[in-house]
Amino acid sequence: MQDPNEDTEWNDILRKKGILPPKETPKDEEEEEELALQQQSVVKTYEDMTLEELEENEDEFGEDDEAAIEMYRQKRIAEWKAAQIKNIFGEVGEISGQDYVKEVNKAGDGIWVVLHLYKQGIPLCTLINQHLATLARKFPQTKFLKSISTTCIPNYPDRNLPTIFVYFEGEMKGQFIGPLVFGGMNLKVEELEWRLSETGAVKTDLEENPRKQIEDKLMSSIRSSLPTRKDSDSEDEDY
């Protein structure tokens, strides 16, 4: 009986006619083909790899792919550097009056700046500096700064402390001046976060103002302490 797998011209003719089944592929050849496909798959996926993965799999790539992979590596490095630039802050920087224009007015395109004017020995200023340090870590894209008030603005009155100025691309977008607007030593970091989010300086994940009830009561007490029109009229009649 003739071996259907035998390599003869006659068998090739019979295979073409469909009389003999296709020639069986030796297992060694099958394994080689499978390995080749795996290698192709590895090379094709380098675009999905991180820089660390590229380094780990460097030996798996063929010579033909080295140039393309190097170009891709440089692209990923550039993207990584760009991402780092967007997150270069993360802490509260200290400035003086000489730094004001550079660090605040010319901070750069798309950069929000939160500047706290403070003085040592004022407890509320200390508390706000602590809160700002927390917020600086939470919102690294925002530039948080602090400055001793009189070194930044000569003769700045202590009664206006703490003061927070919010800038965006050189323009003032918000200001909080004096202890009253902060609600005193009961100020929570979430309350300060909300106030800053209202100016646009940070993108909060808080759903509502945590200080709303306190503010309502505060405004109510301020109104009640102001003289009414009726009281003013009666005082005028006494004269």
Disulfide bonds with the S-S distance in Angstrom:
none
